[in-house]
Amino acid sequence: MSYPPDRYRGDAGEISASFRPADADPELVNPSGTRTYYLATGKPTGRTHDIATDGEFGLYHVVDLAPGAGTGTHFHKAMSESFFVTDGSLQVYDGAKWREATKGDFLYVPPGGLHSFYNESDEPVSFLMLFAPGAPREEYFEGVGHIAALSDAERERFFVEHDSYFTDLRSGPKSGNSR
């Protein structure tokens, strides 16, 4: 494997790095207390600590996912998704079997790969999620809390708009303590 073609054409480099301080507030807090930090997004969001990657990747830190929270089995057609557990224990489905992922464990799911995650423990869990290329997942994260009020057709349209193809729409994302 060789390096990809150059994307920067200059000879001297440029000042273009972005920094987000550790004490920045989360962009999303749901009713169960789960906090989601938009570390790097695929497109500008206009938020205070916005770091946009021009579609290269999206990186999100989910902190204190409540017991019982997770998602049904699904896949993405346009992007890969990766999980890196930073604290606690997260059940991850790799398309073939469920695995217990603990601090330091990593799961990579290529486009089309069936996967799911679920907090089966009695304690909150925290993890990084990386999407490549970077899609506008912020709209998905912020809208998924309202899917219960949608009709089946509206729910399916919402998921397709956000490149999330569930094997069973009734087993989509779950809020904390829902199992």
C-alpha positions in Angstrom: 0.0 0.0 0.0 1.3 3.4 -0.8 0.5 6.9 0.5 -2.5 8.6 -1.1 -2.0 11.5 -3.6 -0.9 14.8 -2.1 -3.8 17.0 -1.0 -1.7 20.0 0.2 0.2 21.4 -2.8 2.4 24.0 -1.0 6.1 23.8 -0.1 6.2 25.7 3.2 3.3 24.3 5.2 0.6 26.5 6.7 -0.9 27.5 10.1 -4.1 25.5 10.0 -4.4 23.2 13.1 -7.4 23.3 15.3 -7.6 22.9 19.1 -10.4 22.0 21.4 -9.8 22.3 25.2 -10.7 19.4 27.5 -13.0 21.6 29.6 -15.3 22.5 26.6 -18.9 21.9 27.3 -20.6 19.0 25.4 -22.7 19.9 22.4 -25.5 17.5 23.3 -26.8 16.3 26.7 -29.8 14.0 26.6 -32.4 13.5 29.5 -30.6 10.4 30.8 -27.4 12.5 31.3 -25.4 11.1 28.4 -23.1 13.8 27.0 -21.9 13.9 23.5 -18.9 16.0 22.5 -18.5 16.8 18.9 -14.7 16.7 18.8 -14.4 17.0 15.0 -17.3 17.2 12.5 -17.4 16.5 8.8 -18.8 20.0 8.1 -18.9 23.3 10.1 -21.6 23.4 12.8 -21.2 27.0 13.9 -20.7 26.0 17.5 -18.1 27.5 19.8 -15.5 24.8 19.6 -16.3 23.8 16.1 -13.5 21.8 14.4 -14.6 20.8 10.9 -12.6 18.2 8.8 -14.1 19.1 5.4 -15.7 15.7 5.2 -12.6 13.6 6.1 -13.9 12.2 9.3 -16.2 12.9 12.3 -15.1 12.1 15.8 -17.5 12.1 18.8 -17.0 11.3 22.5 -20.0 9.8 24.1 -19.7 10.1 27.9 -21.8 8.3 30.4 -24.1 6.4 28.1 -26.8 5.2 30.5 -27.4 1.6 31.4 -29.9 0.1 29.0 -29.0 2.6 26.2 -27.8 1.5 22.8 -29.0 0.8 19.3 -30.4 -2.0 17.2 -28.4 -3.8 14.5 -27.8 -1.6 11.5 -25.3 -0.7 8.8 -24.1 2.3 6.9 -23.7 2.5 3.1 -21.5 5.6 2.9 -19.2 5.4 5.9 -17.3 3.3 8.2 -17.8 3.5 12.0 -15.3 2.7 14.8 -15.7 2.5 18.5 -13.0 3.0 21.2 -14.1 2.4 24.8 -12.6 5.1 27.1 -14.3 4.0 30.4 -16.7 1.2 31.5 -18.0 -1.7 29.6 -19.9 -1.7 26.3 -21.5 -4.6 24.5 -20.7 -4.4 20.8 -22.0 -6.5 18.0 -19.6 -7.2 15.1 -22.2 -8.7 12.8 -21.4 -12.2 13.9 -21.5 -12.1 17.7 -21.7 -9.8 20.8 -18.5 -8.9 22.5 -17.8 -7.1 25.8 -15.6 -4.1 25.0 -13.9 -2.5 27.9 -11.5 0.4 28.3 -9.0 0.4 25.4 -10.9 -2.0 23.2 -11.6 -1.0 19.6 -14.2 -2.1 17.0 -13.9 -1.1 13.3 -16.9 -1.6 11.1 -16.5 -1.0 7.3 -19.3 0.4 5.1 -22.0 -2.3 4.9 -20.9 -4.0 8.1 -23.7 -5.0 10.5 -23.1 -3.7 14.0 -24.8 -2.5 17.2 -23.9 -1.4 20.7 -25.6 -1.6 24.0 -24.8 -0.7 27.6 -25.7 -3.9 29.4 -23.9 -3.0 32.6 -25.3 -1.2 35.6 -22.9 1.7 35.2 -22.5 4.4 32.5 -20.0 3.8 29.7 -17.9 6.2 27.7 -16.5 5.7 24.2 -15.2 7.5 21.1 -17.1 7.0 17.7 -15.2 7.7 14.5 -17.1 8.0 11.2 -15.1 8.2 7.9 -15.7 10.0 5.7 -17.2 12.6 8.0 -21.0 12.8 7.6 -23.3 15.3 9.4 -24.0 12.9 12.3 -24.8 15.9 14.5 -28.3 16.1 13.0 -28.8 12.4 13.6 -27.6 12.5 17.2 -29.9 15.5 17.9 -32.9 14.1 16.1 -32.8 10.5 17.2 -34.3 11.4 20.6 -37.6 12.4 18.8 -38.1 9.2 16.7 -40.7 7.8 19.1 -43.1 10.5 17.9 -42.6 9.6 14.2 -44.7 7.3 12.1 -43.0 4.2 10.7 -42.6 6.0 7.3 -41.1 9.1 8.9 -38.8 7.0 11.0 -37.5 5.1 8.0 -37.0 8.3 6.0 -35.1 9.8 9.0 -32.8 6.8 9.2 -32.2 6.7 5.4 -31.4 10.4 5.3 -28.7 9.7 8.0 -27.3 6.6 6.3 -28.6 4.2 9.0 -30.2 1.1 7.7 -31.7 -0.9 10.6 -32.4 -4.6 10.1 -35.6 -4.0 12.2 -36.9 -0.5 12.5 -38.6 -1.4 15.8 -35.2 -2.1 17.3 -33.6 1.3 16.5 -31.8 3.4 19.1 -32.7 2.8 22.7 -32.7 5.3 25.5 -31.3 4.4 28.9 -32.9 1.7 31.0 -35.0 0.5 28.1 -34.0 -3.2 27.9 
